[in-house]
Amino acid sequence: MNNRLYGNLIFELSKEGRRGYSLPRNNFGDYEIPQELCRAEDAALPECDELTVVRHYTNLSNNNFGVDTGFYPLGSCTMKYNPKINEEMAALPQFQNLHPLQPEHTVVGARALVILLEKSLCALTGLDHFTFKPYAGAHGELTGLMTIDNYHRSHDDLQRKKVIVPDSAHGTNPASAAVCGLEIIEVKSKADGTVDVDDLKRIVAEQGNEIAAMMMTNPNTLGLFETSIPEIAELIHDSGGLMYYDGANLNPMLGACRPGDMGFDVMHINLHKTFSTPHGGGGPGSGPVGVREGLQEFFPNVSPYNGNFAVMMRAYAYILSLGREHIKEVGPLATLNANYIKESLKDVYELPIDTTCCHEFVFDGLKDKSTGVTTMDVAKRLLDYGYHAPTIYFPLLFHESLMIEPTENESKETLDGFIAVMRQIAEEAKTDPEMVKSAPHTTPIGRVDDVLAAKHPVTTYKQMLNDNN
C-alpha cells in the first residue's frame, strides 16, 4: 500500500498548530498547579488533525495479526478462537464494573461464578481444589511449585529442593523452579520423543530423597502422549516427591482424559489457552492452580485477590456453551486436525518422529536440505501468504524445529489452504531459494536484526531522531 500514513510514526505526521479536538468552555475557574508537579518544558506531543490520527491508527491496527483475522498455527500456545458470546458475558456491566475492594456482600454473584468455575475445572482435571490467584501460566507454575515446597517444609523434608524436568519441557518449567529456589535436574528423552524412564530411574536411585517434584507436560512439546506416566508417577511418589502437570498442552486432553487420574498432584491451567479467552502481547492471562485433596492448605498467598476475573468469566462462558456433551469433542478434534496437516506435509517437510501426534507436531525443517532454505525462511515466507508463522526453533531437540498446532476450531478448508501454501513454499525452495531466503516481501517491514533489536531497542522518537542524525 503506497499510503503516506501507512508506515510513518505519528510524530512524522505532526504539523505545528494542528488540532484534532476542541475543549469546552472552562466553567470551573483556574487553579495553580504546584511547581514541583510542572514540566520544565512542554511535552513533545504530536500535533495532528482527527482524520490523520484515525487513519494512522486504523492502518496500524490492520498490521496486527490475530485469530480473528487469520489462521494462527502457533505450536504449544493454543491460539484458539474466542467466541464472541464470551466477550458479551465479560462486558456485562454487573461484572465489568466490579472493584476488588467492594464489600463482600455486593459481589455474591462474582464469587458464585468463581465457585462454579472451580467445580467445572475439578470435574475436567480430576483434581479437588483450585486457587484463582495466579495472573498467568508462569505465575501459576510458580504458585504450584511454592505449594509443593510448602508441603515438603511442613513435613520437615527441607532437603527436597530438586525438580526433575524433561529435556523437551517448556522453558518456563526450569525458570519457575529456579525462581522458587529449587534446583533443576534434566531427564532425557528417548528416540521416540517421550521421557526415558531408565534415565529417570537412575536419577531417582541417586537423588530420590532430595526430589521435590517432577514437572511434565502431557502431551509433551512434541505433541506426543506420554504413555509411561503411571510408572513415572509411581517412581516419584515412592521417592517422596510430587507430580506437577504443566497445563500448557491441556487442549487435546480436554474431555478425553484427566491429569488427576494419571497420578498428578498439582497442575496449573492456562485459561487463556485451553478455555478460549484471548491472549498474546503480554496478556491478559489466568493460571489457576489445582491440587489433590490435602494440598490446598499449602497454597501460597501470591495475591490478595483472585486474578483476572474477566478471563475467568470468558472461560466459564466457554464451558457452559459447550456443555458436558460437546466439551468431549475438543481434544479429539484438535488431534484430528494436527494429524491431518502432519500427514499432508511429511513428504516435503522432515518429520523426525513419524507417529500419531496429539494437538501439535514438530517438523525438522524442509526435507530437501540441499536448498539451504531454513525454518526461519519458511516462517518469513508464510507472512507473504497471509499466515502467522508457527513456532520455530522450539523444542530444542531438533536443529530446524517447526511446531504446528491448528486447534480444534479450524475448518478443513482453512487447513487445506495452509497445507497448499506450505507445499508451495517447499516448491519455491527448490525453484527459487533466494526469493524464500529474502522473504517477507509484502509486509511493511522486512527482516530485522533480532539480536540488535534485543540488545539496543529504540523505544522513543527522540532516540530515533538522534540515531538518524
WOSULSUL-V916782 format. One record per backbone hydrogen bond with DSSP energy under -0.5 kcal/mol. CO is the residue of the C=O (numbers start at 1). NH is the residue of the N-H. E is the energy in kcal/mol with one decimal. If there is no record, write none. Layout:
# WOSULSUL-V916782
co=CO nh=NH e=E
co=CO nh=NH e=E
This chain:
# WOSULSUL-V916782
co=1 nh=3 e=-1.6
co=2 nh=4 e=-0.5
co=3 nh=6 e=-2.0
co=3 nh=7 e=-0.7
co=9 nh=12 e=-0.7
co=9 nh=13 e=-0.7
co=10 nh=13 e=-0.6
co=11 nh=14 e=-1.0
co=15 nh=18 e=-2.3
co=25 nh=27 e=-0.7
co=34 nh=37 e=-2.0
co=35 nh=38 e=-1.4
co=43 nh=45 e=-1.9
co=46 nh=48 e=-0.6
co=47 nh=15 e=-2.7
co=49 nh=53 e=-2.0
co=50 nh=54 e=-2.8
co=51 nh=55 e=-2.6
co=52 nh=56 e=-2.4
co=53 nh=57 e=-2.4
co=54 nh=58 e=-2.1
co=55 nh=59 e=-2.5
co=56 nh=60 e=-2.0
co=57 nh=61 e=-2.2
co=58 nh=62 e=-1.6
co=59 nh=63 e=-0.6
co=60 nh=63 e=-1.4
co=60 nh=64 e=-0.6
co=61 nh=64 e=-1.0
co=66 nh=69 e=-1.8
co=66 nh=70 e=-1.4
co=71 nh=388 e=-1.5
co=72 nh=74 e=-1.7
co=73 nh=75 e=-0.7
co=73 nh=405 e=-0.8
co=74 nh=77 e=-1.4
co=74 nh=78 e=-0.6
co=78 nh=80 e=-2.3
co=81 nh=83 e=-0.8
co=83 nh=86 e=-1.2
co=83 nh=87 e=-0.8
co=84 nh=88 e=-2.1
co=85 nh=89 e=-2.2
co=86 nh=90 e=-2.4
co=87 nh=91 e=-1.5
co=89 nh=92 e=-1.3
co=92 nh=95 e=-1.8
co=92 nh=96 e=-3.4
co=93 nh=97 e=-1.8
co=95 nh=98 e=-1.6
co=99 nh=102 e=-2.0
co=103 nh=106 e=-2.0
co=104 nh=107 e=-1.6
co=107 nh=111 e=-2.3
co=108 nh=112 e=-2.2
co=109 nh=113 e=-2.0
co=110 nh=114 e=-1.9
co=111 nh=115 e=-2.1
co=112 nh=116 e=-2.6
co=113 nh=117 e=-2.5
co=114 nh=118 e=-2.4
co=115 nh=119 e=-2.0
co=116 nh=120 e=-2.0
co=117 nh=121 e=-2.6
co=118 nh=122 e=-2.5
co=119 nh=123 e=-2.0
co=120 nh=124 e=-1.9
co=121 nh=125 e=-1.8
co=122 nh=126 e=-2.3
co=125 nh=260 e=-3.3
co=129 nh=291 e=-2.3
co=131 nh=289 e=-2.0
co=132 nh=307 e=-3.2
co=134 nh=287 e=-1.2
co=136 nh=140 e=-2.2
co=137 nh=141 e=-2.4
co=138 nh=142 e=-2.3
co=139 nh=143 e=-2.3
co=140 nh=144 e=-2.9
co=141 nh=145 e=-2.5
co=142 nh=146 e=-2.4
co=143 nh=147 e=-2.1
co=144 nh=148 e=-2.0
co=145 nh=149 e=-2.6
co=146 nh=150 e=-2.7
co=147 nh=151 e=-2.1
co=148 nh=152 e=-2.2
co=149 nh=153 e=-2.3
co=150 nh=154 e=-2.1
co=151 nh=155 e=-0.8
co=152 nh=155 e=-0.7
co=152 nh=157 e=-2.7
co=153 nh=156 e=-1.9
co=156 nh=158 e=-1.4
co=157 nh=160 e=-1.6
co=159 nh=161 e=-1.7
co=161 nh=183 e=-3.7
co=162 nh=212 e=-3.2
co=162 nh=213 e=-1.3
co=163 nh=185 e=-2.8
co=164 nh=215 e=-2.7
co=165 nh=187 e=-1.8
co=166 nh=169 e=-1.8
co=170 nh=173 e=-1.6
co=170 nh=174 e=-0.6
co=171 nh=175 e=-1.5
co=172 nh=176 e=-3.2
co=173 nh=177 e=-2.1
co=174 nh=178 e=-2.2
co=175 nh=179 e=-2.4
co=176 nh=180 e=-1.7
co=177 nh=182 e=-2.9
co=178 nh=181 e=-1.7
co=183 nh=163 e=-3.3
co=185 nh=165 e=-2.9
co=187 nh=167 e=-2.0
co=188 nh=196 e=-2.7
co=190 nh=193 e=-2.0
co=194 nh=190 e=-3.2
co=195 nh=197 e=-1.1
co=196 nh=200 e=-2.0
co=197 nh=201 e=-2.7
co=198 nh=202 e=-1.8
co=199 nh=203 e=-2.0
co=200 nh=204 e=-2.7
co=201 nh=205 e=-2.5
co=202 nh=206 e=-2.0
co=203 nh=207 e=-2.7
co=204 nh=208 e=-1.7
co=207 nh=210 e=-2.1
co=207 nh=211 e=-0.5
co=208 nh=211 e=-1.2
co=210 nh=161 e=-0.8
co=210 nh=162 e=-1.9
co=210 nh=212 e=-0.5
co=212 nh=242 e=-1.7
co=213 nh=164 e=-2.4
co=214 nh=244 e=-3.1
co=215 nh=166 e=-0.7
co=216 nh=246 e=-3.1
co=220 nh=223 e=-2.5
co=223 nh=358 e=-2.9
co=224 nh=220 e=-2.5
co=225 nh=227 e=-1.0
co=226 nh=229 e=-0.9
co=228 nh=232 e=-2.6
co=229 nh=233 e=-3.5
co=230 nh=234 e=-1.9
co=231 nh=235 e=-2.1
co=232 nh=236 e=-2.4
co=233 nh=237 e=-2.8
co=234 nh=238 e=-2.4
co=235 nh=239 e=-1.1
co=236 nh=241 e=-2.4
co=237 nh=240 e=-1.2
co=242 nh=214 e=-1.9
co=243 nh=265 e=-2.1
co=243 nh=266 e=-2.0
co=244 nh=216 e=-2.5
co=244 nh=246 e=-0.6
co=245 nh=247 e=-0.7
co=245 nh=268 e=-1.5
co=246 nh=218 e=-0.5
co=246 nh=249 e=-0.8
co=247 nh=250 e=-1.7
co=247 nh=270 e=-0.5
co=250 nh=253 e=-1.6
co=250 nh=254 e=-1.1
co=251 nh=254 e=-0.9
co=253 nh=256 e=-2.8
co=253 nh=257 e=-2.1
co=254 nh=331 e=-1.6
co=258 nh=261 e=-0.7
co=258 nh=262 e=-0.9
co=259 nh=262 e=-0.7
co=259 nh=263 e=-0.8
co=259 nh=264 e=-1.9
co=260 nh=263 e=-0.6
co=265 nh=292 e=-1.7
co=266 nh=245 e=-2.9
co=267 nh=290 e=-2.9
co=268 nh=247 e=-0.8
co=269 nh=271 e=-1.2
co=270 nh=273 e=-2.1
co=270 nh=274 e=-1.8
co=270 nh=275 e=-0.6
co=271 nh=275 e=-1.0
co=271 nh=277 e=-1.1
co=273 nh=276 e=-1.3
co=280 nh=283 e=-0.9
co=286 nh=271 e=-1.9
co=286 nh=272 e=-0.6
co=288 nh=269 e=-2.3
co=289 nh=131 e=-2.2
co=290 nh=267 e=-2.2
co=291 nh=128 e=-2.0
co=291 nh=129 e=-1.8
co=292 nh=295 e=-1.9
co=295 nh=298 e=-2.1
co=296 nh=299 e=-1.4
co=300 nh=302 e=-1.4
co=307 nh=309 e=-1.1
co=308 nh=311 e=-0.7
co=308 nh=312 e=-1.5
co=309 nh=313 e=-2.3
co=310 nh=314 e=-2.0
co=311 nh=315 e=-2.3
co=312 nh=316 e=-2.5
co=313 nh=317 e=-2.5
co=314 nh=318 e=-2.3
co=315 nh=319 e=-2.2
co=316 nh=320 e=-2.6
co=317 nh=321 e=-2.3
co=318 nh=322 e=-1.9
co=319 nh=323 e=-2.7
co=322 nh=326 e=-1.3
co=323 nh=327 e=-1.9
co=325 nh=328 e=-0.6
co=326 nh=329 e=-1.7
co=327 nh=330 e=-0.8
co=327 nh=331 e=-0.5
co=328 nh=332 e=-0.6
co=329 nh=333 e=-2.2
co=330 nh=334 e=-2.3
co=331 nh=335 e=-2.3
co=332 nh=336 e=-2.4
co=333 nh=337 e=-2.5
co=334 nh=338 e=-1.9
co=335 nh=339 e=-2.2
co=336 nh=340 e=-2.0
co=337 nh=341 e=-1.9
co=338 nh=342 e=-2.4
co=339 nh=343 e=-2.6
co=340 nh=344 e=-1.4
co=341 nh=345 e=-1.0
co=342 nh=345 e=-0.9
co=342 nh=346 e=-1.4
co=345 nh=348 e=-1.9
co=345 nh=349 e=-2.0
co=348 nh=367 e=-2.5
co=348 nh=368 e=-0.5
co=350 nh=352 e=-0.7
co=350 nh=364 e=-3.0
co=352 nh=354 e=-0.5
co=353 nh=355 e=-1.4
co=360 nh=358 e=-0.6
co=361 nh=404 e=-2.2
co=363 nh=402 e=-2.1
co=365 nh=350 e=-2.2
co=367 nh=369 e=-1.1
co=368 nh=371 e=-0.8
co=369 nh=372 e=-1.2
co=374 nh=378 e=-2.1
co=375 nh=379 e=-2.5
co=376 nh=380 e=-2.3
co=377 nh=381 e=-2.4
co=378 nh=382 e=-1.9
co=379 nh=383 e=-0.8
co=380 nh=383 e=-0.6
co=380 nh=384 e=-0.7
co=381 nh=384 e=-0.9
co=381 nh=385 e=-0.8
co=382 nh=385 e=-0.8
co=382 nh=387 e=-2.0
co=383 nh=386 e=-1.4
co=391 nh=403 e=-2.9
co=395 nh=398 e=-1.1
co=398 nh=401 e=-0.9
co=400 nh=365 e=-0.9
co=401 nh=393 e=-3.0
co=402 nh=363 e=-2.5
co=403 nh=75 e=-1.2
co=403 nh=391 e=-1.4
co=404 nh=361 e=-1.5
co=407 nh=410 e=-0.5
co=411 nh=415 e=-2.2
co=412 nh=416 e=-2.8
co=413 nh=417 e=-2.1
co=414 nh=418 e=-2.1
co=415 nh=419 e=-2.6
co=416 nh=420 e=-2.4
co=417 nh=421 e=-1.8
co=418 nh=422 e=-2.5
co=419 nh=423 e=-2.1
co=420 nh=424 e=-2.1
co=421 nh=425 e=-2.5
co=422 nh=426 e=-1.7
co=423 nh=427 e=-1.9
co=424 nh=428 e=-2.6
co=425 nh=429 e=-2.2
co=426 nh=430 e=-0.7
co=427 nh=430 e=-0.9
co=427 nh=431 e=-2.2
co=428 nh=432 e=-3.2
co=432 nh=435 e=-1.0
co=432 nh=436 e=-1.2
co=433 nh=437 e=-2.6
co=434 nh=438 e=-1.3
co=436 nh=439 e=-1.2
co=448 nh=450 e=-1.2
co=449 nh=453 e=-2.6
co=450 nh=454 e=-2.0
co=451 nh=455 e=-2.4
co=452 nh=456 e=-3.0
co=457 nh=459 e=-0.7
co=460 nh=464 e=-1.5
co=461 nh=465 e=-2.2
co=462 nh=466 e=-2.4
co=463 nh=467 e=-2.5
co=464 nh=468 e=-2.3
co=465 nh=469 e=-1.7
